[in-house]
Amino acid sequence: MINTSIESNRRRVEGLYQSIFSDIPNTNFIFKADYVAISHVDLSNSDPALVEIIQEEKIFKVSYWDGYSLAEIIYEEDIIKALKLFKRFARKLSKNLKKSWD
């Protein structure tokens, strides 16, 4: 089976979340057939840090919000490249959340 959608990569994305964010409290994981998000749960911030991937027709939109504004947004046609971007942004989010503890 060719993995051409977010839904067909469910295990991969869930594994990514569990491996990177297992030791980081106050994070939220949302998975839908065409949308995945990892966010920081912060009641004092109405625009929390977030990384998301959205499937729109044959395009994948990968976004990284740094907790203040939209930091990066990239459109990708290839699901593999989009998932690599998502992973890179997830690691960036993780690193920034760990910094905020120190």
ZIQUI-V876484 format. One record per residue. N is the residue number from 0. RES is the residue in one small letter. NEAR is the number of other ideal C-beta (glycine too) atoms within 8 Angstrom. D_FIRST is the distance of its C-alpha to the first C-alpha in Angstrom with 2 decimals. Layout:
<<N,RES,NEAR,D_FIRST> <N,RES,NEAR,D_FIRST>>
This chain:
<<0,m,3,0.00> <1,i,4,3.80> <2,n,9,6.38> <3,t,5,9.00> <4,s,10,11.14> <5,i,15,13.42> <6,e,7,12.38> <7,s,9,8.80> <8,n,11,10.91> <9,r,9,13.55> <10,r,6,14.08> <11,r,9,14.45> <12,v,13,16.94> <13,e,10,18.81> <14,g,8,19.20> <15,l,11,20.57> <16,y,11,23.06> <17,q,8,24.18> <18,s,7,24.75> <19,i,10,26.63> <20,f,12,28.49> <21,s,6,29.30> <22,d,3,32.91> <23,i,10,33.46> <24,p,3,35.08> <25,n,6,35.06> <26,t,11,31.49> <27,n,8,29.30> <28,f,9,25.50> <29,i,9,24.13> <30,f,8,20.53> <31,k,7,19.68> <32,a,7,16.65> <33,d,9,17.94> <34,y,12,20.37> <35,v,11,20.87> <36,a,11,24.34> <37,i,14,26.32> <38,s,11,30.02> <39,h,13,33.36> <40,v,8,35.34> <41,d,9,38.81> <42,l,4,41.20> <43,s,3,43.64> <44,n,8,41.25> <45,s,3,40.21> <46,d,7,37.70> <47,p,11,35.97> <48,a,12,33.81> <49,l,12,30.19> <50,v,16,26.91> <51,e,11,24.35> <52,i,16,21.28> <53,i,9,21.15> <54,q,11,18.59> <55,e,7,20.71> <56,e,4,19.13> <57,k,3,17.44> <58,i,9,19.54> <59,f,14,19.36> <60,k,10,22.85> <61,v,15,23.48> <62,s,14,26.99> <63,y,13,29.33> <64,w,13,32.52> <65,d,8,35.13> <66,g,10,37.11> <67,y,4,39.55> <68,s,6,37.70> <69,l,7,34.51> <70,a,6,34.28> <71,e,7,31.21> <72,i,8,28.71> <73,i,8,26.14> <74,y,8,23.93> <75,e,11,20.76> <76,e,7,18.33> <77,d,7,15.64> <78,i,12,13.82> <79,i,7,14.10> <80,k,9,17.79> <81,a,12,18.32> <82,l,12,17.15> <83,k,8,19.48> <84,l,12,22.24> <85,f,14,21.71> <86,k,9,22.05> <87,r,8,25.14> <88,f,13,26.68> <89,a,14,26.05> <90,r,9,27.90> <91,k,10,30.60> <92,l,14,31.02> <93,s,11,31.28> <94,k,8,33.86> <95,n,11,35.88> <96,l,12,35.94> <97,k,9,37.13> <98,k,7,39.82> <99,s,6,41.12> <100,w,5,41.97> <101,d,4,44.22>>
